[in-house]
Each structure stands twice: as C-alpha cells, then as structure tokens.
C-alpha cells in the first residue's frame, strides 16, 4: 500500500528535555560553579539566569507577566553552556481558549520579526501548536516571551538538537482551523475540557504499566492481558522505524483518517478497539509528542470509553526519561532530520537501557519497502518520481538499482528528480517546475 506524508504536526506538551552527547550539542543552561557539566535530573525553576549576558534576550514585556518562569521542568544530561548560536528544535502545544487568534498571530509575528526562527506555529481558538528551529538564544527567547502570558504560563516545552542549522526551510506562523489534521476537523471537539481528554501518565508510570503487561504475556485468560490495548495513533511511516513493543495501530496509513473505536461494520476486523469493553478495557495511547493522542482521546471519550491513558509528553519525553526500554527503533520527526535515535534524547539512559534490559527480544522491525531486507539506516526518502513522491524506507542497493524510485514503474515516469545522496531531501515541488516545462516542450 502506498503511503504519503500526512501534514500532522507532532509537537506536544512535553517536558523541556535535552540529553545529548557531550561536545556534540550544547544548550545554555543555569550556571553551576561547582560542576563542569550537568547530570540527568529534574530542576524546578522559577527563573533562569546566566553569568554571560548574551544568554539574556531582550523581549517585550508590555501587558505580560514579567515574573513567570521560563520552564517548569528541565531535564539535562551532560550538557554544557556554549555560545547561543547552536541551533535547536523546540516543540510544544497548549490547549487554551484564544478569543482573537488572528490578533494573537499578529502579536507573535511582531515579536518574531527580528529573530532567526524557522518552523510551523499554528494558532486558533483552541490554542497553539508549535515546532520550530533556530539559534538557542532566539528559540528560547520566544518561549520565554510566550510564557509571560498567563494563558501560556504552564506550557511544557521540549528541545532536541538541530545538527545542521535550521530543521525547517522557513517560518509559517498563521491561523489554522485545526491544530492537527483529522478528517472532519477538530474544532467541534471538547479539547478545552481536561476531563474529556485521556489521563496522562508520566514516563516512569507508563514503563511500569508496559512491564506489567509483558509479565503476563501468553496468559490469554489473565485479567490484565484481556483488558489492555496499547494503541499507536501515528502514521504508518512513523511506525515503520520505531514503536513500543506490543503496540497495535489502526489499519490506516495516516492519522488524518484514523477511525479506530468508531469504525463501521466493514472495518471492525482491523480495528484494535473492536473488542474493547468501553467500561473496563484500559486503553493506552501514544504518539510523538502527545497532541494527536489528546485530540483522539476526546473522540473515544465521546464514544463512551472510560479508561483512557496517554503517555505524557509522548515518545520523545519517554526516551528522554526512561531511554529505549520497551521501545524499539528510532523516532520519526516532522522536519529535515526525519528520524532521531533514542540517544539523541538521553545518551546515558540509552546506554544503560541496552546494558540492563531483560524484556522481550527486539525483532528486526524496519524493512526495505522494495526488497524487504532489513534497513540499517532508519531514514525515509521520497520517490524520485515527482508525481508519486511516496515516502518510504529503502536499502542502498534498491536506491541505486531503481534510481531513487519506489517501484519499476516510477523509473519510467516523465518527471524524475535526481537521486539524492545520503541524508539530503528534495526541495519543494515548485523547484522542479522546469522539468514539467521541458516535458511539455518535448511533447
């Protein structure tokens, strides 16, 4: 089945967490005279100051709360204070009523006009969903400015490394009717009512729940095993390179068309929730950063499902706190990086997990879309056929043999883009309009 990229934005309300290999990515952090680096732990902060004034951005404070904290929680491992031109990727979302979202967009654009920020920032009456990159000084200045507004004072933010400058081509900051893409829209959903959303579980609690389930695996009559569903609500191409052990996912390639729990009679057989008891079955949902789970949990709540749980902060938060225990593979991200290994979130926890983990054997999970062989480099590529553009995993041999295409048929297509080496990605489609013009001339 062909799978195409869904426009869902994965960012979520997640703990600001960076744990990157030393000397590879460094983030300006609270200064500590007694230590050359920061160990992994949680800091409850009321403010962040740094002895170097370059880390103190100038920002507008008119009408905003000047005393609000920058970050409510901070998880740091082996990170050292470095010049603030290091690029980072920032993700967060927040459900809150915004009376005049268009005016809010204008305010944000005004603040960001002098900052080097690229990414996607969407606002509407239900809140904000943001994913962007920039030099750490600029990227964190925007978070600081936003949190001075009482409506956004408790947003939870995550930071990850941007290895080659910006992870996005430009800034898109605008009003968007839906903060995530779902058929039928989400404006009618009760997202502003926390009681209608699933109960969030901290990563440590999530891990305990999964370990309990795996302890009783094979006991089909066990009370826990018969009342448990681990549901991955992400897109098919995200699942391809990594997932939680024992998870199920809807029989659809794109979150936009997800209908599990509300399926019609024809789709019952492939619905992970088809046999779930709405009163007793515990449904544990996860996605990259949390927003898609929050959105979909309100749909399931309206369908009568009572025991709904989400992974607080999503997979990225879990990897930063627990490492890859119960997780296998990489994490797909919606930017130029495409995927990140667990070590990008917490190298120490990842190393410890691989040494001590005694859980179920991790099978080979990522296979070439064309030949089915195991793929060691967990990065997707788009088909070189401009009119196909399928996002797929491919081994190096098939990439060479089919010239970057997903199938033999596409190799004969009239509009073929050049094969991209390594981790490069194709530019926007309009870059290749000249190809279409050349085809028309030859015809």
C-alpha positions as CSV (number, residue, x, y, z in Angstrom):
1,X,0.0,0.0,0.0
2,X,1.3,3.4,-0.9
3,X,1.8,5.8,1.9
4,X,2.1,9.5,1.6
5,X,3.1,12.1,4.2
6,X,0.4,13.4,6.4
7,X,0.5,17.1,7.4
8,X,0.1,16.3,11.1
9,X,2.3,18.3,13.3
10,X,3.6,16.2,16.1
11,X,4.6,18.7,18.7
12,X,3.3,18.2,22.2
13,X,3.2,19.5,25.8
14,X,6.3,17.8,26.9
15,X,9.0,18.5,29.5
16,X,11.9,20.5,28.2
17,X,14.4,17.8,28.0
18,X,17.8,17.6,26.3
19,X,20.4,14.9,26.9
20,X,22.8,15.0,24.1
21,X,26.3,13.5,23.8
22,X,28.9,15.9,25.2
23,X,30.6,18.2,22.7
24,X,28.0,17.3,20.1
25,X,25.2,19.6,21.2
26,X,25.2,22.1,24.0
27,X,22.5,24.3,25.4
28,X,22.8,27.4,27.5
29,X,21.7,26.3,31.0
30,X,21.7,27.6,34.6
31,X,25.4,28.1,35.5
32,X,26.9,25.9,38.2
33,X,30.4,26.9,39.5
34,X,30.9,23.5,41.2
35,X,30.4,21.2,38.2
36,X,31.7,21.1,34.7
37,X,28.5,19.6,33.4
38,X,25.0,18.8,34.4
39,X,23.9,15.3,35.4
40,X,20.5,13.9,34.5
41,X,17.9,15.2,37.0
42,X,14.9,17.5,37.2
43,X,15.3,21.1,38.1
44,X,12.3,23.0,39.4
45,X,13.0,26.6,38.2
46,X,11.5,29.9,38.9
47,X,13.9,31.7,36.7
48,X,16.9,31.1,34.5
49,X,19.9,33.4,34.7
50,X,23.3,33.1,33.2
51,X,26.5,35.0,34.0
52,X,27.0,35.7,30.3
53,X,24.7,38.5,29.2
54,X,24.4,37.1,25.7
55,X,22.0,34.5,27.1
56,X,19.6,37.1,28.4
57,X,17.5,38.0,25.4
58,X,15.7,41.3,25.1
59,X,12.0,40.8,24.8
60,X,8.8,42.9,25.0
61,X,7.1,42.8,28.4
62,X,4.1,45.1,27.8
63,X,1.0,43.6,29.2
64,X,2.7,40.3,30.1
65,X,3.7,38.6,33.3
66,X,7.3,39.5,33.9
67,X,7.6,37.2,36.9
68,X,6.5,34.0,35.2
69,X,9.1,31.1,35.0
70,X,10.7,30.2,31.7
71,X,10.4,26.4,32.1
72,X,8.5,24.5,34.7
73,X,10.8,21.5,34.5
74,X,14.2,20.9,33.0
75,X,15.9,17.6,32.3
76,X,19.5,17.9,31.4
77,X,22.3,15.3,30.9
78,X,25.9,16.1,30.1
79,X,25.1,19.4,28.6
80,X,27.5,22.4,28.9
81,X,26.9,26.1,28.4
82,X,28.0,27.0,24.9
83,X,27.6,30.0,22.6
84,X,23.9,30.5,21.8
85,X,24.3,30.2,18.1
86,X,23.9,26.4,18.5
87,X,20.7,25.5,16.6
88,X,18.0,23.7,18.4
89,X,14.5,22.4,17.6
90,X,11.7,23.4,20.0
91,X,8.3,21.7,20.2
92,X,5.2,22.4,22.3
93,X,1.4,22.7,22.2
94,X,-1.2,24.0,24.6
95,X,-5.0,23.9,24.6
96,X,-6.4,27.2,25.8
97,X,-9.2,29.5,24.7
98,X,-7.9,32.3,22.5
99,X,-10.7,34.9,21.9
100,X,-9.0,36.6,18.9
101,X,-6.5,34.2,17.3
102,X,-5.8,36.5,14.4
103,X,-4.7,39.2,16.7
104,X,-2.6,36.7,18.6
105,X,-0.9,35.7,15.3
106,X,-0.1,39.3,14.7
107,X,1.5,39.7,18.1
108,X,3.6,36.6,17.6
109,X,4.7,37.7,14.2
110,X,5.7,41.1,15.6
111,X,7.8,39.5,18.3
112,X,9.5,37.1,15.9
113,X,10.3,39.5,13.1
114,X,13.8,40.1,14.4
115,X,14.5,36.5,15.5
116,X,16.1,33.8,13.3
117,X,13.2,31.3,13.7
118,X,12.0,28.8,11.1
119,X,9.2,26.3,11.5
120,X,5.4,25.8,11.9
121,X,3.5,27.7,14.5
122,X,-0.3,27.4,14.3
123,X,-2.9,29.2,16.5
124,X,-6.7,29.2,16.6
125,X,-9.5,29.4,19.2
126,X,-8.4,26.2,20.8
127,X,-4.7,27.1,21.4
128,X,-1.3,26.8,19.9
129,X,0.8,24.1,18.2
130,X,4.5,24.9,17.5
131,X,7.5,23.2,16.1
132,X,10.5,25.4,15.1
133,X,14.2,25.7,14.9
134,X,16.7,28.5,15.5
135,X,19.8,29.5,17.4
136,X,19.2,28.7,21.0
137,X,19.2,32.3,22.1
138,X,16.4,33.1,19.7
139,X,14.5,29.9,20.1
140,X,14.4,30.2,23.9
141,X,13.6,33.9,23.8
142,X,10.3,33.1,22.1
143,X,9.4,30.5,24.7
144,X,10.3,33.0,27.5
145,X,8.2,35.7,25.9
146,X,5.2,33.4,25.4
147,X,5.3,32.1,29.0
148,X,4.9,35.6,30.3
149,X,1.4,35.5,29.1
150,X,-0.7,33.9,31.8
151,X,-2.6,31.8,29.2
152,X,0.6,30.0,28.3
153,X,2.5,30.2,31.6
154,X,2.3,26.4,32.1
155,X,3.3,25.2,28.7
156,X,5.7,22.3,28.7
157,X,8.5,22.5,26.1
158,X,10.9,20.1,24.6
159,X,14.2,20.8,23.0
160,X,16.2,18.5,20.7
161,X,19.4,19.1,18.7
162,X,19.3,20.5,15.2
163,X,22.5,19.1,13.7
164,X,22.9,21.2,10.5
165,X,21.4,24.6,11.2
166,X,17.7,25.1,10.6
167,X,15.5,22.0,10.5
168,X,12.8,23.9,8.6
169,X,13.0,25.9,5.4
170,X,11.1,28.9,6.6
171,X,8.7,30.2,9.2
172,X,5.0,29.5,8.8
173,X,3.1,31.3,11.6
174,X,-0.6,31.6,10.9
175,X,-4.2,30.9,11.9
176,X,-5.1,27.3,11.2
177,X,-8.7,25.9,11.7
178,X,-7.3,22.6,13.0
179,X,-4.1,22.3,15.2
180,X,-3.7,18.8,13.8
181,X,-5.2,17.3,10.6
182,X,-8.1,15.0,11.1
183,X,-11.0,14.2,8.7
184,X,-13.9,16.4,9.7
185,X,-11.7,18.8,11.6
186,X,-11.3,19.1,15.4
187,X,-12.9,22.5,16.1
188,X,-16.1,20.7,17.4
189,X,-14.2,18.5,19.9
190,X,-14.1,19.4,23.6
191,X,-10.3,19.9,23.7
192,X,-10.5,22.7,26.3
193,X,-12.1,20.4,28.8
194,X,-9.4,18.3,30.5
195,X,-11.9,15.8,31.8
196,X,-12.7,14.9,28.2
197,X,-9.1,14.1,27.4
198,X,-7.2,11.0,28.4
199,X,-5.4,10.8,31.7
200,X,-1.6,11.5,31.1
201,X,0.9,9.0,32.6
202,X,4.4,10.1,33.5
203,X,7.1,8.1,31.6
204,X,8.0,6.1,34.7
205,X,4.4,5.0,35.3
206,X,4.0,4.2,31.6
207,X,7.0,2.0,31.7
208,X,5.6,0.2,34.8
209,X,2.3,-0.5,33.1
210,X,4.1,-1.9,30.0
211,X,6.3,-4.1,32.1
212,X,3.4,-5.5,34.0
213,X,1.6,-6.4,30.8
214,X,4.6,-8.1,29.3
215,X,5.0,-10.2,32.5
216,X,1.6,-11.8,31.9
217,X,2.1,-12.1,28.1
218,X,1.0,-15.5,26.9
219,X,-1.6,-15.7,29.7
220,X,-4.7,-15.2,27.5
221,X,-7.1,-15.5,30.4
222,X,-5.3,-13.1,32.7
223,X,-7.3,-10.2,33.8
224,X,-4.7,-7.6,32.8
225,X,-4.0,-9.2,29.4
226,X,-7.7,-9.3,28.4
227,X,-8.3,-5.7,29.4
228,X,-5.4,-3.9,27.8
229,X,-4.8,-2.2,24.5
230,X,-1.6,-0.3,23.6
231,X,-2.5,1.9,20.7
232,X,-0.1,3.8,18.4
233,X,-2.1,6.6,16.7
234,X,0.8,7.8,14.4
235,X,1.2,7.5,10.7
236,X,2.3,4.2,9.1
237,X,5.7,5.6,8.0
238,X,6.4,6.7,11.6
239,X,5.6,3.2,12.9
240,X,8.0,1.7,10.3
241,X,11.1,2.8,12.1
242,X,10.1,2.5,15.7
243,X,7.4,1.6,18.1
244,X,6.6,0.3,21.6
245,X,6.8,-3.4,22.0
246,X,3.3,-5.0,21.9
247,X,1.6,-2.0,20.4
248,X,-1.2,-2.1,17.8
249,X,-2.1,0.6,15.3
250,X,-5.1,1.4,13.2
251,X,-5.3,-0.1,9.7
252,X,-4.6,3.3,8.0
253,X,-1.5,4.9,6.8
254,X,-2.3,8.4,8.0
255,X,-3.6,9.8,11.4
256,X,-5.9,12.0,9.4
257,X,-8.1,9.1,8.5
258,X,-7.9,7.2,11.9
259,X,-11.3,5.7,12.9
260,X,-10.5,3.1,15.5
261,X,-13.2,2.8,18.2
262,X,-15.7,4.4,15.8
263,X,-15.3,2.0,12.9
264,X,-18.3,0.9,10.8
265,X,-19.2,-2.8,10.4
266,X,-16.9,-3.3,7.4
267,X,-13.8,-2.1,9.3
268,X,-14.4,-3.9,12.6
269,X,-12.0,-6.8,11.8
270,X,-9.0,-4.4,11.5
271,X,-10.0,-2.1,14.4
272,X,-7.7,-2.6,17.5
273,X,-10.6,-1.4,19.7
274,X,-13.3,-3.5,18.1
275,X,-13.5,-6.0,21.0
276,X,-12.6,-3.5,23.8
277,X,-15.1,-3.1,26.6
278,X,-15.8,0.6,26.9
279,X,-16.2,0.3,30.7
280,X,-13.3,-2.0,31.7
281,X,-10.6,-2.1,28.9
282,X,-7.6,0.1,29.7
283,X,-6.5,1.9,26.5
284,X,-3.0,3.3,26.5
285,X,-2.4,5.7,23.6
286,X,0.8,7.2,22.4
287,X,2.2,9.4,19.7
288,X,5.3,11.5,19.1
289,X,4.6,14.4,21.4
290,X,1.1,14.0,22.7
291,X,-1.2,16.3,20.8
292,X,-2.7,13.6,18.5
293,X,-3.4,11.4,21.5
294,X,-5.1,14.3,23.3
295,X,-7.2,15.0,20.3
296,X,-8.2,11.4,19.6
297,X,-8.9,10.6,23.2
298,X,-11.7,13.2,23.2
299,X,-13.3,11.3,20.3
300,X,-13.0,8.0,22.2
301,X,-14.4,9.7,25.3
302,X,-17.4,10.8,23.4
303,X,-17.9,7.2,22.2
304,X,-18.1,6.1,25.8
305,X,-14.6,4.7,26.5
306,X,-13.9,5.3,30.2
307,X,-10.3,4.1,30.9
308,X,-8.2,6.3,28.6
309,X,-4.5,7.0,29.2
310,X,-1.8,8.8,27.2
311,X,1.9,8.9,27.5
312,X,2.7,12.4,28.9
313,X,4.9,14.2,26.5
314,X,4.8,11.4,24.0
315,X,7.6,9.2,22.9
316,X,10.2,11.9,22.9
317,X,9.6,12.6,26.6
318,X,9.7,8.9,27.4
319,X,13.0,8.4,25.6
320,X,14.5,11.4,27.5
321,X,13.4,10.0,30.8
322,X,13.5,6.2,30.5
323,X,15.6,5.5,27.5
324,X,14.5,2.9,24.9
325,X,13.2,0.4,27.5
326,X,10.1,-1.2,26.0
327,X,10.8,0.8,22.8
328,X,12.4,-0.5,19.6
329,X,13.9,1.7,16.8
330,X,14.2,5.4,16.1
331,X,11.7,8.2,16.4
332,X,10.3,9.8,13.2
333,X,10.3,13.6,13.4
334,X,8.5,16.1,11.1
335,X,11.4,18.1,9.9
336,X,14.5,17.9,7.9
337,X,16.1,15.4,10.3
338,X,13.4,12.8,9.6
339,X,14.4,10.5,12.5
340,X,16.3,10.6,15.7
341,X,17.8,7.7,17.7
342,X,17.0,7.3,21.4
343,X,20.5,8.5,22.3
344,X,19.6,12.0,20.9
345,X,17.2,12.4,23.8
346,X,19.3,10.8,26.5
347,X,22.6,9.1,25.7
348,X,23.2,7.9,29.2
349,X,19.7,6.4,29.7
350,X,20.0,4.7,26.3
351,X,23.4,3.1,27.1
352,X,22.1,1.9,30.5
353,X,18.9,0.5,28.9
354,X,20.8,-1.6,26.4
355,X,23.0,-3.0,29.2
356,X,20.3,-3.9,31.6
357,X,17.1,-4.5,29.6
358,X,15.8,-8.0,30.1
359,X,12.4,-7.6,28.3
360,X,11.1,-9.3,25.2
361,X,13.5,-9.8,22.4
362,X,13.6,-7.0,19.9
363,X,12.9,-8.3,16.4
364,X,14.0,-6.7,13.2
365,X,11.3,-4.1,12.6
366,X,12.5,-1.9,9.7
367,X,12.5,-3.4,6.2
368,X,13.1,-2.1,2.8
369,X,9.9,-1.2,1.1
370,X,11.1,-2.7,-2.2
371,X,13.0,-5.9,-1.4
372,X,12.0,-6.5,2.2
373,X,15.6,-6.7,3.5
374,X,16.5,-5.2,6.9
375,X,17.3,-1.4,6.7
376,X,20.1,-0.3,8.9
377,X,19.8,3.4,8.2
378,X,16.3,4.4,9.6
379,X,15.7,7.3,7.3
380,X,12.9,7.7,4.8
381,X,13.2,9.1,1.3
382,X,10.7,10.4,-1.2
383,X,10.3,8.6,-4.5
384,X,12.2,10.4,-7.3
385,X,9.1,10.4,-9.4
386,X,7.7,13.8,-8.8
387,X,4.2,12.7,-9.4
388,X,4.5,9.8,-6.9
389,X,6.5,11.3,-4.1
390,X,5.9,8.2,-1.9
391,X,7.7,8.4,1.4
392,X,9.3,5.0,2.0
393,X,12.3,3.2,3.6
394,X,14.8,1.8,1.1
395,X,18.1,0.0,1.3
396,X,21.1,1.4,-0.5
397,X,21.0,-1.3,-3.2
398,X,17.4,-0.7,-4.2
399,X,18.1,3.1,-4.1
400,X,20.8,2.6,-6.6
401,X,19.0,0.0,-8.8
402,X,15.7,1.9,-9.0
403,X,17.4,5.4,-9.2
404,X,15.6,6.6,-6.0
405,X,12.2,5.4,-7.1
406,X,9.8,3.2,-5.1
407,X,9.0,0.8,-8.0
408,X,10.0,-0.1,-11.5
409,X,7.0,1.7,-13.0
410,X,8.2,5.0,-11.4
411,X,11.6,4.7,-13.1
412,X,9.9,5.4,-16.4
413,X,7.9,8.4,-15.3
414,X,8.4,11.6,-17.3
415,X,9.3,13.8,-14.3
416,X,12.2,12.1,-12.5
417,X,14.2,14.0,-9.9
418,X,17.9,13.2,-9.4
419,X,18.8,10.6,-6.8
420,X,19.8,12.3,-3.6
421,X,22.8,11.0,-1.8
422,X,23.0,10.5,2.0
423,X,20.5,12.3,4.1
424,X,19.5,15.0,1.6
425,X,15.9,15.7,1.0
426,X,14.1,17.0,-2.1
427,X,13.1,20.6,-2.2
428,X,9.5,21.8,-2.7
429,X,7.8,20.6,-5.8
430,X,7.8,24.1,-7.5
431,X,11.6,23.8,-7.7
432,X,11.1,21.2,-10.3
433,X,8.6,23.1,-12.5
434,X,11.3,23.4,-15.1
435,X,11.2,19.6,-15.5
436,X,7.5,19.8,-16.4
437,X,8.1,22.6,-18.9
438,X,10.8,20.5,-20.6
439,X,8.5,17.6,-20.8
440,X,5.8,19.7,-22.4
441,X,8.3,21.1,-24.9
442,X,9.3,17.6,-26.0
443,X,5.7,16.5,-26.4
